[in-house]
Amino acid sequence: MVVDRSVSPPTVAFRFVASGEPANIEWSWGISAHEVDGKVHIVAPDGDDLMVEGVVADDLGGGGGDETFNVCDVRSLPTAVP
């Protein structure tokens, strides 16, 4: 996540870790962004951080077409109960 604070309001851009290429992200419903103590946090509906500025996020799920990566909060996916 790269934050550009030279514009108002600041913008957030994303890059794929493996390639370094820009990533067009579409977030699932309820995910929001907030700035806390000078760092941008991408936050799940329950208030937990999904991403924090300066920390590589390698545990988000999703997929997509040619131009957009649809991100979902994999913590909320149903699990099989034996």
Backbone torsions as a table, in degrees:
resi	resn	phi	psi	omega
1	MET	NA	130.3	178.7
2	VAL	-121.4	125.6	-178.7
3	VAL	-104.9	127.8	176.7
4	ASP	-104.6	103.1	-179.1
5	ARG	-92.2	5.8	179.3
6	SER	-80.0	-10.1	178.1
7	VAL	-114.5	160.7	179.6
8	SER	-125.4	121.4	-3.0
9	PRO	-73.2	159.0	178.5
10	PRO	-58.5	150.6	177.5
11	THR	-113.0	155.1	178.6
12	VAL	-121.5	130.2	177.0
13	ALA	-121.8	156.7	-177.0
14	PHE	-127.5	150.1	175.9
15	ARG	-132.6	147.3	174.1
16	PHE	-72.5	134.9	-178.0
17	VAL	-62.9	-46.8	-173.8
18	ALA	-64.2	-43.0	-173.4
19	SER	-104.0	-22.5	-174.3
20	GLY	78.4	-0.1	-179.7
21	GLU	-73.3	148.7	175.7
22	PRO	-59.5	145.5	179.7
23	ALA	-119.7	122.4	171.5
24	ASN	-83.5	117.8	-173.7
25	ILE	-107.9	135.9	168.2
26	GLU	-119.4	117.2	-176.1
27	TRP	-87.3	148.9	175.8
28	SER	-71.4	165.5	-175.5
29	TRP	-55.5	137.9	172.3
30	GLY	90.8	-10.4	179.2
31	ILE	-81.9	136.7	-176.0
32	SER	-137.2	172.4	178.7
33	ALA	-123.5	139.5	179.0
34	HIS	-140.8	153.5	173.4
35	GLU	-106.0	125.5	-179.0
36	VAL	-130.5	124.0	179.0
37	ASP	52.1	39.1	175.5
38	GLY	81.1	6.0	178.3
39	LYS	-124.4	140.6	177.8
40	VAL	-80.0	135.1	177.2
41	HIS	-120.6	129.9	170.2
42	ILE	-94.3	123.7	-165.5
43	VAL	-121.2	135.8	175.6
44	ALA	-73.9	163.7	179.0
45	PRO	-56.3	-27.5	-180.0
46	ASP	-85.0	1.5	177.1
47	GLY	95.0	-6.9	178.3
48	ASP	-75.7	145.2	176.5
49	ASP	-72.3	131.6	170.5
50	LEU	-97.0	-35.3	178.7
51	MET	-144.5	148.9	174.8
52	VAL	-133.3	134.8	179.1
53	GLU	-50.9	130.7	179.1
54	GLY	91.7	-5.6	-179.6
55	VAL	-117.5	128.0	178.7
56	VAL	-70.7	127.1	178.2
57	ALA	-97.7	109.7	-179.1
58	ASP	-117.4	18.7	-176.4
59	ASP	-126.5	25.4	177.4
60	LEU	-97.9	143.4	179.2
61	GLY	-100.4	168.2	177.1
62	GLY	147.9	-165.2	179.9
63	GLY	175.8	-174.0	179.8
64	GLY	172.7	-172.3	-179.7
65	GLY	-87.9	-150.7	-175.0
66	ASP	-70.7	-32.9	-171.1
67	GLU	-117.8	-19.1	-175.0
68	THR	-127.5	134.5	175.8
69	PHE	-103.0	117.8	-179.2
70	ASN	-89.1	115.6	-176.7
71	VAL	-98.2	136.6	174.7
72	CYS	-127.3	158.2	178.6
73	ASP	-83.6	97.7	-174.4
74	VAL	-68.7	-13.4	177.5
75	ARG	-64.7	-23.5	-174.8
76	SER	-98.9	5.6	178.9
77	LEU	-69.4	142.8	179.5
78	PRO	-66.0	148.4	177.3
79	THR	-117.4	153.2	-179.7
80	ALA	-73.7	138.2	176.6
81	VAL	-110.4	123.3	-177.7
82	PRO	-66.4	NA	NA
